[in-house]
Amino acid sequence: MKSTVRRVVAPLTALVLAAALSSCGGGDDTGSEKKSVTLWMYPVIADQAASDAYWKKVETDFEAANATIDLKVELQPWDKRDEKLATAFAGKKGPDTVLLIPDQIPQYVKNGSLEPVGDVLEADKDKFLPNAIPGLTVEGKVYGAPIYHTVTTTLYNKTVLTKAGISKPPATWDEIKAAAPKLKAAGFQTLDYSASPEATLNLNFYPLLWQAGGKVFAEDGKSVTFNQAPGLDALTFLKTLWDEGAIPKSALTNGNAIDNQPIGKGQVAMAFTATPANAALAAKSWGEANTEVGAPLTGAKQVGYGIPGGLSVNAASENLDETKKFLSFMTQPPQLQALSKATGYFTPRTDAKVEVTDPLTLKFGPALQYTFPGEPNPAARQIMSLLTIEIQAVLTGKKAPQQALDDAAKQADELLKR
């Protein structure tokens, strides 16, 4: 079989032109009875050669089991992915199926670009991690078939804790507050935080909000609730640590980075939304023996952030049945296990063996049970921007926590009414 895996590096204008020339599932009409399915995939496999090899095998194996379907895998860059996809969808063109994450899906559901795929997963839905399918669900309908799952959790610098006389790593908000004075006395800061406007709130403020028992949005998604009591608890917790010097001042410009930041330089005791990649960088700086992976923090609740990556289906696809066959194929254990091995991500199914081999990454596994994928809403990213500005105002002493939350909520509710 001649592989059709190809890397797309064309600029947006060329991509739009190509999309205009062929519809979803289309291709040259040579009289063949084969139907075409095109997948847009992104660099979830960092190594280019490994990525090419994995997707070539997917093509080979899927076509061997489905002789009447021609699978075409197009490897897209991360850069401008939303712009490219939105343009393609707007013209009723683009791929038959595409990799999406939870916060991308609502906007495409709202404009009618996605086809529900719950029927693909129905038989095996109980075999997925608790939030894998819900994370790709909007208004009760499933719009993504999970193929991998990410996870974040707490990361500790054991050397720093030991020098401060702390034998048990702080695992709760109360324990963090109790540890902060000891760490300060020893010349260290307590908690890493990223307050840069470029940093996603899913990796800084929102996990604290969820740990406090709060939510970003009301159940109907038409208003926000982050300015209620749990939100105030979360922001007050953050502000108290900031005022005590327990959070680095560089947090105002740190965009979820460890390298070349106080946490990476061994000046901070812990991070609370660390990824396996963060842990690997920390281990190089601190030494693996001094790098401890813990469970997600506990406030009123124990919650961490982690998301499924899922294959969504273009509602304009001319070959919906064939595309759904591909989704069914990709969500079976053999494919998920091979993808886990190639990416270093965890599998979204409980009956698919995790093929992660890195010992530090494996320590993140127990945190999967606490992962929460966020709260999907078409305006989610815009509201993050509004709230980020107000959180910075609190940290810099320009506003009190409740005033900042109320101001952000007012703007957010006005946005949601549009």
C-alpha positions in Angstrom: 0.0 0.0 0.0 1.3 3.5 -0.8 1.1 5.6 2.3 -0.9 8.8 2.2 0.5 10.2 5.5 1.8 13.6 4.7 2.9 16.6 6.7 1.1 19.9 5.9 3.2 22.9 6.1 1.4 25.1 3.7 0.3 28.6 4.8 -3.3 29.3 5.6 -4.1 30.8 2.1 -2.9 27.7 0.4 -4.8 25.5 2.8 -8.1 27.4 2.2 -7.6 27.1 -1.6 -7.0 23.3 -1.2 -10.1 23.0 0.9 -12.2 24.9 -1.7 -11.1 22.5 -4.4 -12.3 19.3 -2.6 -15.0 18.5 -0.2 -14.8 16.3 2.9 -14.1 12.7 2.1 -13.6 13.7 -1.5 -10.8 12.9 -3.9 -10.1 12.1 -7.5 -13.0 10.3 -9.1 -11.3 7.4 -10.8 -14.3 5.1 -10.8 -13.1 3.3 -7.7 -15.7 2.1 -5.2 -13.4 3.1 -2.3 -14.6 5.9 -0.1 -12.1 8.4 1.3 -11.7 9.4 5.0 -9.3 12.3 5.7 -7.8 12.8 9.2 -6.2 16.0 10.4 -3.7 15.1 13.1 -1.3 17.2 15.1 2.2 16.6 16.5 1.0 14.6 19.6 4.0 12.3 18.8 6.9 14.7 19.2 9.5 12.7 17.2 8.8 13.2 13.5 10.0 9.8 12.4 8.1 8.0 15.1 5.0 10.0 14.1 5.3 9.1 10.5 5.8 5.4 11.3 2.8 5.3 13.7 0.3 6.9 11.4 1.5 4.9 8.4 0.8 1.7 10.4 -2.6 3.1 11.4 -3.4 3.6 7.7 -2.1 0.1 6.7 -4.0 -1.7 9.5 -7.2 0.2 9.1 -7.3 -0.3 5.3 -6.5 -4.0 5.7 -9.6 -4.3 7.9 -11.7 -2.0 5.7 -10.9 -2.7 2.1 -13.4 -0.2 0.7 -12.1 2.8 2.6 -9.1 4.9 1.7 -7.6 6.6 4.9 -5.6 9.7 4.4 -3.7 11.1 7.4 -2.6 14.7 7.1 -0.2 15.8 9.8 -0.9 19.4 10.6 1.2 21.9 12.6 -0.1 23.3 15.9 0.4 26.8 14.7 -2.8 28.6 13.7 -4.8 25.3 14.1 -8.0 27.0 15.2 -7.9 29.5 12.4 -7.3 26.9 9.7 -10.0 24.6 11.1 -12.6 27.4 11.5 -12.0 28.5 7.9 -12.4 25.0 6.6 -15.5 24.3 8.6 -17.0 27.6 7.6 -16.8 26.5 3.9 -18.3 23.1 4.7 -14.9 21.6 3.7 -11.9 20.4 5.6 -11.2 16.9 7.1 -13.7 14.2 7.8 -12.2 13.8 11.3 -9.9 15.9 13.4 -8.2 15.9 16.8 -9.8 18.3 19.2 -9.6 18.9 22.9 -12.5 19.8 25.3 -12.3 23.6 25.1 -12.3 23.6 21.3 -15.4 21.6 20.8 -18.2 23.9 22.1 -17.6 26.6 19.5 -17.8 24.1 16.7 -20.9 22.5 18.1 -22.5 26.0 18.4 -22.0 26.7 14.7 -23.1 23.2 13.6 -19.7 22.0 12.4 -19.6 18.7 14.4 -21.5 15.4 14.2 -22.3 13.6 17.4 -20.3 10.4 17.8 -21.9 8.8 20.9 -23.0 5.9 18.9 -19.4 4.9 18.2 -18.6 4.7 21.9 -21.9 3.3 23.2 -20.8 -0.4 23.5 -17.6 0.4 25.4 -18.5 3.6 27.2 -18.1 2.0 30.6 -14.5 1.1 29.8 -13.2 4.7 29.6 -11.8 6.8 32.4 -14.5 8.7 34.4 -14.0 12.1 32.6 -12.7 10.9 29.2 -16.1 10.9 27.5 -17.8 13.7 29.6 -14.8 15.9 28.7 -15.8 15.7 25.0 -19.5 16.1 25.6 -21.6 19.2 25.1 -25.2 19.5 26.1 -25.6 15.8 26.6 -24.1 14.7 23.2 -20.7 13.3 22.7 -18.6 15.0 20.0 -15.2 13.4 20.4 -13.9 9.8 20.6 -11.0 9.8 23.2 -7.7 8.5 22.0 -5.4 9.7 24.8 -5.5 11.4 28.2 -3.3 13.9 29.8 -2.8 14.5 33.5 -1.3 17.1 35.9 -0.6 16.8 39.5 1.6 18.1 42.4 5.4 18.1 42.1 7.8 18.5 45.1 11.4 19.4 45.4 12.4 17.1 48.3 15.7 19.0 48.9 13.9 22.3 49.6 11.4 20.6 51.9 14.1 18.8 53.8 16.1 22.1 54.3 13.0 23.7 55.7 12.5 20.8 58.1 9.3 19.5 56.4 9.2 15.7 56.3 5.7 15.3 54.8 5.1 17.1 51.5 2.1 19.5 51.9 -0.9 17.9 50.3 -3.8 20.2 51.3 -4.4 23.9 51.4 -4.0 24.0 55.1 -0.7 22.1 55.0 0.6 24.6 52.4 -0.3 27.5 54.6 1.4 25.9 57.6 4.5 25.1 55.6 4.9 28.6 54.1 6.5 30.3 57.1 9.0 27.4 57.6 10.0 27.6 53.9 10.4 31.3 54.1 12.6 31.1 57.2 14.8 28.7 55.3 15.1 31.0 52.3 12.6 29.4 50.0 9.2 30.1 48.5 6.3 27.6 48.7 4.2 27.4 45.6 4.8 27.9 41.9 2.1 29.8 40.1 1.7 31.2 36.5 -0.3 34.5 36.3 0.8 35.6 32.9 -2.0 36.5 30.4 -0.6 33.8 28.1 -1.1 31.1 30.7 -4.3 29.1 30.6 -6.4 29.3 33.8 -6.8 25.5 33.5 -3.3 25.2 34.8 -3.4 27.9 37.5 -6.6 29.4 39.0 -9.3 27.0 37.8 -7.9 23.9 39.7 -7.9 26.0 42.9 -11.5 27.0 42.1 -12.5 23.4 41.6 -10.6 22.3 44.7 -12.6 24.9 46.7 -15.8 23.2 45.4 -16.6 26.0 42.8 -17.3 26.1 39.1 -16.6 28.6 36.4 -20.1 28.4 34.8 -23.7 27.9 36.0 -25.2 24.6 35.0 -26.9 26.2 32.0 -23.7 27.8 30.8 -25.5 31.2 30.5 -23.8 32.9 33.4 -20.6 32.4 35.6 -20.4 31.4 39.2 -16.6 31.9 39.9 -17.4 35.0 42.0 -19.4 33.0 44.6 -17.9 31.8 47.9 -15.7 29.0 46.5 -14.1 31.4 44.1 -13.5 33.9 46.9 -11.9 31.1 48.9 -9.6 30.2 46.1 -8.5 33.7 45.3 -8.0 34.6 48.9 -5.8 31.5 49.4 -3.7 32.6 46.4 -3.6 36.2 47.6 -2.6 35.2 51.1 0.4 33.2 49.8 1.4 36.0 47.5 1.3 38.6 50.3 3.5 36.3 52.5 6.1 36.0 49.7 5.3 32.3 49.3 4.8 32.7 45.6 7.5 34.0 43.3 6.9 37.6 42.0 7.9 36.2 38.5 4.5 34.5 38.5 3.1 37.7 36.9 5.0 36.9 33.7 5.5 33.1 34.0 3.5 31.2 31.4 3.4 27.7 33.0 7.2 27.3 32.5 9.6 25.5 34.8 12.9 26.0 33.0 14.7 29.2 33.9 12.0 30.0 36.5 12.4 29.9 40.3 10.8 26.5 40.5 13.3 25.1 38.1 16.2 26.8 39.8 15.4 25.0 43.1 14.0 28.1 44.9 10.4 26.9 45.3 9.1 23.8 47.1 6.3 22.7 44.9 4.2 23.1 41.8 0.5 22.0 41.8 -0.3 21.6 38.1 2.8 19.9 36.8 2.8 17.7 33.7 5.1 14.7 33.1 7.2 17.0 30.8 7.6 19.5 33.7 8.7 16.6 36.0 11.3 15.6 33.5 12.8 19.1 33.3 12.7 19.4 37.1 14.4 16.1 37.5 17.3 17.3 35.3 17.7 20.4 37.6 17.0 18.9 41.0 18.0 15.3 40.4 15.5 12.5 40.0 16.0 11.3 43.6 14.9 14.8 44.8 11.8 15.0 42.5 8.6 13.7 44.1 5.3 13.3 42.3 2.3 13.6 44.6 -1.5 13.5 44.3 -3.5 16.5 43.3 -4.1 19.1 46.0 -7.0 18.9 48.4 -9.0 22.0 49.4 -12.7 21.3 50.0 -12.2 18.7 47.3 -9.4 16.8 45.7 -9.2 17.8 42.0 -6.5 17.9 39.3 -6.6 19.0 35.7 -6.3 16.6 32.8 -8.0 16.3 29.4 -8.8 13.7 26.8 -7.8 14.3 23.2 -10.5 13.1 20.9 -11.4 12.5 17.3 -14.3 14.7 16.2 -16.3 14.3 13.0 -17.0 17.0 10.5 -20.8 17.3 10.1 -20.2 18.1 6.4 -18.4 14.9 5.7 -19.7 13.0 2.7 -18.7 9.7 4.3 -20.0 9.8 7.9 -20.4 6.0 8.2 -16.8 5.3 7.0 -15.4 8.0 9.3 -17.2 6.6 12.3 -15.7 3.2 11.4 -12.3 4.8 11.7 -13.2 6.3 15.1 -14.3 2.9 16.3 -11.0 1.4 15.1 -8.9 4.1 16.8 -10.6 3.7 20.2 -9.8 0.0 20.5 -7.1 -1.1 22.9 -4.4 -2.0 20.3 -4.4 1.4 18.7 -4.6 3.2 22.1 -1.8 1.2 23.5 0.5 1.9 20.5 -0.4 5.6 20.7 0.4 5.6 24.4 3.8 4.1 23.7 4.5 6.6 20.9 3.3 9.8 22.8 4.0 9.1 26.4 0.4 9.9 27.2 -1.9 7.7 29.2 -4.7 5.7 27.5 -8.3 6.9 28.0 -9.6 3.3 28.5 -9.2 1.3 31.6 -8.8 -1.9 29.7 -6.0 -0.6 27.5 -2.6 -1.1 28.9 -0.6 2.1 29.5 2.6 1.8 27.4 4.4 4.6 29.2 7.9 3.4 30.1 9.4 6.5 31.8 9.4 5.8 35.6 8.7 9.4 36.5 5.7 9.7 34.1 4.3 6.5 35.5 4.0 8.1 38.9 1.4 10.4 37.4 -0.9 7.5 36.8 -2.7 7.5 40.1 -3.7 11.2 39.6 -5.8 10.2 36.6 -8.8 9.3 38.9 -8.9 13.0 40.1 -8.6 14.7 36.7 -11.3 17.1 35.7 -11.3 18.2 32.0 -12.6 21.8 32.6 -16.0 23.3 31.7 -16.8 23.5 28.0 -18.4 26.7 26.8 -18.1 28.5 23.5 -16.9 31.6 25.4 -14.5 29.8 27.7 -11.3 31.2 26.3 -12.6 34.8 26.2 -13.7 34.6 29.8 -10.3 33.3 30.8 -8.8 36.5 29.4 -11.2 38.6 31.4 -10.6 36.8 34.6 -6.8 36.7 34.2 -6.6 40.5 34.2 -8.6 40.7 37.4 -6.5 38.1 39.1 -3.4 40.1 38.3 -5.1 43.2 39.7 -5.6 41.3 43.0 -2.0 40.0 43.1 -0.6 43.5 42.5 -2.8 45.1 45.2 -5.1 47.1 42.8 -8.3 45.3 43.8 -9.7 43.2 46.6 -10.5 39.5 45.7 -14.3 39.9 45.8 -14.3 43.1 43.8 -12.1 41.6 41.1 -14.2 38.5 40.9 -17.4 40.5 40.7 -15.9 42.8 38.0 -14.8 39.8 35.9 -18.2 38.1 36.4 -20.1 41.2 35.2 -18.1 41.3 32.0 -18.4 37.6 31.5 -22.2 37.5 32.0 -22.5 40.3 29.5 -20.4 38.3 27.0 -22.5 35.2 27.6 -25.7 37.2 26.8 -24.6 38.1 23.3 
